[in-house]
Every structure is written in C-alpha cells, then in structure tokens.
Amino acid sequence: MHKLPRILATVTTIAASLFSAEIILAQATQPQAVELCIVPVAGNVYMVQRPGGGGNIGAFVGPEGVLLVDSLFAPMSENLVAAVKSVTASEIRFLLNTHIHIDHISGNENLANLGVLIFAHDNTRLRFLEDKSHFPRQGGSFAAPAPVGARPAITFNDTMNFHLNGEQVQAFLAPPAHTDGDIFVYFPVSDVLHLGDVFRTTSYPIIDKYNGGTLRGTIAALDLAIDMAGPNTKVIPGHGLSVVGRAEMEEFRAMILDIRDKVYAMIKDGKHLDEVMAARPTANYDAQWGQEAGWTADDFVPLVYYELGGAGRLLDRQ
C-alpha cells in the first residue's frame, strides 16, 4: 500500500512530461496554434511571450528602429514580427541572442532574411559552429545545428553598447551560468534588465554543463544582476509568466544558496548521491520550483552535488 503514492507520483510526472513535450512540439511546428502576446514592461521596452512563458523576448522600440532580445522558435517568426508591429511602425533592425538554446535562437535565420543584424557573445557563436546542438532537459539531448543563416554576424567579448532611439542599451557577458555565452541586456533609461535563462521563475536553475554552464557562475551572475537592480528595476526572466523585480531575484538566489549549503554539508559527511537525493535537500522548494517537466530536483541536485566535489554511486532511478 505504501508504494501506491510513489507509483501515482511517477505516473503523474511522466504524464506531465509528455504533456509539456507535446506543447513544446506544437509551438515549434504549428505557428498558427501559437498566439504570442506583447506587454509593456517600462519606458520603451516590451516583452513578447508565448504560452507557458518560455523564451521571453525583449523588444526595445522607437523611431530609429527595434532591437530584439532573442528570437523564439523559427515557425513563430511571422507571429513575432506581427506582435512587434502591433506596438510600433518601426522596422526590426537588431537582434541580440542571450545564449545558444533553440527557444532563443531558432528564429534567427527568418529575421536575418528580413535584414535584421544579429549579435551575440563570442562563445555563443562558437556553439553555432558545432556539428550538433545540445539541450540539457530530460537528461540531455542533441539535435541538428542551427542553419548558417542563423549565425550571429557580429560578436563581442565583454561588453557592447547600442545607441538607438536616443538611448543607450548595454549588453555584457555574465559569469558562466546557464551557458558560457550568457549575456545580460540592460536598458538604463527604461530601467529594464533582461537576464536570458540565467534567471527563471518557473523552475530550478538549468545549468547546461555541456555548453559551459556552472553553479558557481549562476550564483555570481545573480549577484551581479541583484547589485545592478534598483527598487524599481523591471526584470524580464528567460522563462516566467510575468515581469518581476529585485525581490524575486533575491528569492531565487536564496533558494539556490540554501540547497547548495545543504548538499555541501552532506558531501562533507561522506554522503553519496543516492543518499543526498533520499534526504531531499530541495523539499522546501519543490512545490514552487520543482514542477516543470524535464527539469526537477532529480536534474538539479546531481549537478550541484558533482560541482561541489561529490563522488560515488549514481542515483538508482529504477
């Protein structure tokens, strides 16, 4: 009888994963079925969202043109352009990619064909040149690389400034967190910060080790963002259902630090990964951050464990 709740929980998790996968597949392949919304953030900055709040786009608009932050899935490009056109008559001129993952760069080629100039960090462009694209969810998987036409035309090392619509837009490399090419984009006049997938409100942090992501860098990147943010700063999360602020970033960081400290204490006590997992160091947070199919505590805790120096038996998932 005691096994029944565990069986039901497993069935529920599998069903949620399949449902989430179906939604993502539908959004990536059936643009007519996906309605994008565009909402004002502050000043001249808007956020474009797909259902579920993944791959959130920043759109900086004005009489001299539009600058986008990320590009969603390729089949959504027409809807993306239409969403932007609903708030401005100006042309989309520039696109910044915050990192390499498919839900942030797949629309690149379509936008480039419209004359949009694409920018990214040096490390992100190097990922475009690899023979496969890596995605960290569901234990990690590979897919075909992005087409040549999707590659950033201009890259930078540490920082880049855009002078557009009478304002300065600042793009700069964050510490290696979600990937090693993560960039933050700050709109000082509007006081809006776009953090890409370093910050999300829908799940535990996703650390793509294959693409250079680290736990240490995630904490350092959040420290940087929190130090930059003022009491009225609006924050666009890479994944999230709404615009948030400094308090939500602090809550996210505190959760990560608490889990890190608990895991590290168990490592110092000689615990193996299966013992750490059984102790459920994320128990206080699973209800809020552990419900996204494809990235739960089962994915996050092992990354924390091994980066902190843990070694030994792998978790038995049978």
Protein Blocks (a to p, Z undefined) as FASTA:
>chain_A
ZZmmmmmmmmmmmmmmmmmmmmmmmmmmmmmlpccddddfbhjbccdddehiiaiacddd
dfkbccdedjbjfklmmmmmmmmmmmocbdcfbdcdfblbfklmmmmmmmmmnopacddd
fklmmmmmpmbdcdfeghiaadddddfklpcfbdcfkbccddeehiacdddddddfkbmm
bccdddfknopacekjmbcckbccdddfknopafklmmmmmmmmmmmpcfklccddfbdc
bdcdfklmmmmmmmmmmmmmmmmmmmmnopafklmmmnopmlmmmmmmmmcghiafklmm
mmmmmmnopacjdddfZZ
